[in-house]
Amino acid sequence: MTYSITEFVSKDLSGEILDTVQRDRREVCVLDLGCGKGGDLLKWRKGRISRLVCADIAGVSVEQCQQRYADMKKRSHPNERIFTAEFITADCSRELLSEKLSDPELQFDVCSCQFVYHYSFESQQQADTMLRNACERIRPGGFFIGTTPDAYELVKRLEQSDSNSFGNEVYRVTFQNKGDYPLFGCQYDFNLEGVVDVPEFLVYFPLFVEMAKKYNMRLVYKKTFHEFFEEKIKDERNKTLMQRMQALEQYPADDRGKLVCEGVTEYEHAERRAQSTGVSLPLGTLSRSEWEATSIYLVFVFEKMA
């Protein structure tokens, strides 16, 4: 469930940016930086892009991404125009993508970096190399978009904790040190739903913004997941999309399903909302624990200046 709501946010943001770019250009080229196994391939297909470059540090994931692309092309309608794609295995915080592209003159309209950039903040050099790969080949007027944990929110929750760890039944964050937050290399371990369990690094966002200026990038949009979600949930079309993606669960659960969380206070907010607005139950919502897990993220958009 947590994966689904974060996926909805990243897809909605990408869709908005693609709509903006396509007002001026028919041919749109995208760099998916940290593509993983290709979870966004259908998003790029729906966005009617022309060319895609997928890059990731994990060779096995890149191979799976390439296979998913091949399968997608095979299953597509004969008259459907599917974007061309290139796949690169590289540590984008240490290697330059410009030296690996098949077309050394290629420029991107959009670079998408979803839930990946913060790994590069292990050192200043890695963070700068990642940023260079993301931005140096974006054309003027193009965009660098992404999702990353909100350092302010993480530190706030840590300082409110009695230990060097905080979380709930859905997620847990554990810092090596409390009270000392260097600009680079500030490591914490993140565990989500017992699946994701990896070391990550805080991204001090004002520093991130300053670093991006080196590549002529200007911050044009930044919202926490909480702000983004509250803005989008007002649109009935987004509610329908979230239900279709199973990003929201039905409360109360029907006979065929069960709630994600079982605590007695997990869905009090849904009850209050139904009472205050007159909306009848059941309704689509998130448990308190899942809301806490997803609200540690923020979304950002940088634009390449002329």
C-alpha positions in Angstrom: 0.0 0.0 0.0 2.8 2.4 0.9 4.5 1.7 -2.4 1.3 2.4 -4.3 0.7 5.9 -2.9 4.3 6.9 -3.5 4.0 5.5 -7.0 0.9 7.6 -7.5 2.7 10.8 -6.5 5.7 10.2 -8.7 3.5 9.3 -11.7 1.2 12.3 -11.2 4.2 14.7 -11.0 5.8 13.1 -14.1 2.5 13.4 -16.0 2.2 17.1 -15.3 5.8 17.8 -16.4 5.4 15.8 -19.6 2.2 17.7 -20.4 4.1 21.0 -20.0 7.0 19.9 -22.2 4.7 18.5 -24.9 3.1 21.9 -25.4 6.3 23.1 -27.0 7.8 19.9 -28.4 6.5 16.9 -30.3 9.6 14.8 -29.8 10.3 14.3 -26.0 13.5 12.6 -24.7 13.6 11.3 -21.1 16.4 10.2 -18.8 15.2 7.8 -16.1 18.0 8.0 -13.6 17.8 5.1 -11.3 15.3 3.2 -13.4 15.4 0.0 -11.4 13.5 -2.8 -13.0 11.5 -0.5 -15.2 8.5 0.3 -13.0 8.0 3.6 -14.9 8.0 2.2 -18.5 4.2 2.2 -18.7 4.3 5.8 -17.4 6.6 6.8 -20.2 4.5 4.9 -22.7 1.3 6.7 -21.6 3.2 10.0 -21.7 3.9 9.4 -25.5 7.6 10.2 -25.3 9.9 9.6 -28.2 13.1 8.4 -26.6 14.1 7.0 -23.2 17.5 6.4 -21.6 17.4 4.1 -18.6 20.3 4.1 -16.2 20.9 2.2 -12.9 23.7 0.8 -10.8 22.3 -2.7 -10.7 23.0 -4.7 -13.8 20.3 -7.3 -13.0 17.7 -4.6 -12.7 18.7 -3.0 -16.0 18.4 -6.3 -17.7 14.9 -6.8 -16.3 14.0 -3.3 -17.4 15.2 -4.0 -20.9 13.2 -7.3 -21.0 10.1 -5.5 -19.8 10.6 -2.9 -22.5 11.0 -5.7 -25.1 7.8 -7.4 -23.8 5.9 -4.1 -23.9 6.9 -3.6 -27.5 5.9 -7.1 -28.4 2.4 -6.8 -26.9 1.7 -3.3 -28.3 -0.7 -2.6 -31.1 1.0 -2.7 -34.6 0.0 0.9 -35.2 1.2 2.2 -31.8 4.4 4.1 -31.8 6.6 3.0 -28.9 9.5 5.1 -27.8 13.0 3.9 -28.6 15.1 3.0 -25.5 18.7 2.7 -24.4 19.9 0.9 -21.3 23.0 1.7 -19.3 24.4 0.0 -16.2 26.5 2.6 -14.3 27.0 4.0 -10.8 25.7 7.4 -11.6 27.2 8.9 -8.5 30.7 7.9 -9.7 30.6 7.5 -13.5 29.6 10.0 -16.3 26.7 9.0 -18.4 27.8 11.4 -21.2 30.6 9.0 -21.9 28.3 6.0 -22.2 25.5 7.4 -24.4 25.2 6.0 -27.9 24.6 9.6 -29.1 27.1 12.0 -27.5 25.0 15.0 -28.6 21.8 13.7 -27.1 19.8 16.2 -25.0 17.0 15.5 -22.6 13.7 17.3 -22.1 13.1 15.6 -18.7 15.3 13.8 -16.2 13.4 11.7 -13.6 15.1 10.6 -10.5 12.6 8.8 -8.2 13.7 7.7 -4.7 17.3 7.5 -5.7 19.2 10.9 -5.5 19.7 10.7 -1.7 22.0 7.7 -2.0 24.5 10.0 -3.7 24.8 12.3 -0.6 27.3 10.0 0.9 30.0 12.5 -0.2 30.1 15.9 -1.9 31.8 14.4 -5.0 29.2 11.7 -5.4 26.3 14.1 -5.0 27.8 16.5 -7.6 28.5 13.7 -10.1 24.9 12.5 -9.7 23.6 16.0 -10.2 25.9 16.5 -13.3 24.5 13.3 -14.8 21.0 14.4 -14.1 21.3 18.0 -15.4 24.2 18.6 -17.8 22.4 17.3 -20.8 19.0 18.8 -20.1 18.1 21.2 -22.8 17.2 24.8 -21.8 13.6 24.8 -20.7 13.8 21.1 -19.7 13.2 19.7 -16.2 14.8 17.6 -13.5 12.1 16.0 -11.4 12.4 13.7 -8.4 11.3 12.4 -5.1 13.5 12.2 -2.0 13.2 11.9 1.8 12.7 15.2 3.6 15.7 15.8 5.8 13.8 18.3 8.0 11.0 15.8 8.7 13.5 13.0 9.4 15.5 15.0 11.8 12.4 16.4 13.5 11.0 12.9 14.2 14.4 11.8 15.4 14.8 14.7 17.8 11.3 13.9 19.2 12.3 10.3 19.8 13.8 9.0 23.0 16.4 7.0 21.0 18.3 7.1 17.7 15.3 5.4 16.0 11.7 6.1 15.2 8.9 4.6 13.2 5.8 2.3 13.4 4.6 -1.1 12.2 5.1 0.1 8.6 8.5 1.7 8.6 11.5 2.4 10.8 14.4 4.8 10.5 17.6 4.4 12.6 20.4 6.9 12.7 23.9 6.2 13.5 24.2 9.4 15.6 21.7 11.8 17.1 22.4 15.5 17.3 25.1 15.5 14.7 24.0 16.0 11.1 26.9 16.7 8.6 26.0 18.1 5.2 27.3 14.9 3.5 27.5 11.4 4.7 24.8 11.7 7.3 23.7 8.0 7.3 20.5 6.4 8.5 19.0 3.0 7.9 15.5 2.8 6.4 13.2 -0.2 6.7 9.9 -0.2 4.9 7.3 -2.9 5.4 10.0 -5.4 6.1 11.1 -5.3 2.4 13.4 -2.3 1.9 16.3 -2.2 4.4 19.2 -0.1 3.1 21.5 2.7 4.3 20.5 6.1 3.0 21.8 9.7 3.5 20.2 13.0 4.4 19.8 15.5 1.6 20.0 19.0 3.0 17.7 20.7 0.5 19.0 24.3 0.6 22.4 22.9 -0.2 20.9 20.7 -3.0 19.4 23.9 -4.5 22.7 25.7 -4.4 24.5 22.8 -6.0 22.0 22.7 -8.8 22.8 26.3 -9.8 26.2 25.0 -11.0 24.3 23.3 -13.8 22.1 26.3 -14.5 19.1 24.7 -12.8 16.5 26.7 -10.9 14.1 25.2 -8.3 10.5 25.9 -9.5 8.5 23.5 -7.4 8.9 21.7 -4.0 6.2 20.2 -1.9 6.1 17.6 0.8 4.1 14.5 0.1 1.5 15.8 2.6 1.1 19.0 0.7 1.1 17.3 -2.7 -1.4 14.6 -1.6 -3.8 17.1 0.0 -3.7 19.2 -3.2 -4.4 16.2 -5.5 -7.0 14.4 -3.4 -9.4 17.3 -4.1 -9.7 16.2 -7.7 -12.2 13.3 -8.2 -10.1 12.0 -11.2 -7.1 11.6 -8.9 -9.2 9.8 -6.3 -10.4 7.3 -9.0 -6.8 6.8 -10.2 -5.6 6.2 -6.6 -8.3 3.6 -6.1 -7.4 1.9 -9.4 -3.7 1.8 -8.4 -4.8 0.5 -5.0 -3.0 3.4 -3.4 -5.9 3.9 -1.0 -7.6 1.1 1.0 -11.3 0.9 1.7 -12.4 1.7 5.2 -14.1 -0.2 6.7 -12.9 -3.2 4.8 -15.5 -5.4 3.1 -15.9 -9.1 3.6 -13.3 -9.9 0.9 -10.4 -7.9 2.4 -8.8 -6.7 5.6 -7.3 -3.5 6.8 -3.5 -3.0 6.4 -3.2 -1.9 10.1 -5.1 -3.2 13.1 -4.6 -0.6 15.8 -7.7 1.0 17.2 -6.5 4.6 16.4 -5.2 3.8 12.9 -8.4 5.0 11.1 -9.9 7.5 13.6 -9.2 10.3 11.0 -11.4 8.5 8.5 -14.2 8.4 10.9 -13.8 12.1 11.8 -13.7 13.0 8.1 -16.9 11.1 7.4 -18.7 12.7 10.3 -17.5 16.3 9.5 -18.1 16.2 5.8 -21.2 13.9 5.7 -19.4 11.5 3.4 -20.7 8.0 3.8 -18.6 5.1 4.7 -16.8 3.1 3.2 -14.2 5.6 1.8 -10.7 5.5 0.4 -8.0 6.3 3.0 -4.6 5.5 4.4 -3.9 4.2 7.9 -2.1 6.5 10.3 1.0 4.4 10.2 1.1 4.4 6.4 0.5 8.2 6.3 3.5 8.6 8.7 5.6 6.5 6.4 4.7 8.3 3.1 4.9 11.8 4.6 8.7 11.6 5.1 9.1 12.3 1.3 9.0 15.5 -0.8 8.8 16.1 -4.5 10.9 18.6 -6.5 11.2 20.1 -9.9 14.1 22.1 -11.3 14.1 23.9 -14.7 17.1 24.4 -16.9 17.7 28.1 -17.6 18.7 29.4 -21.0 
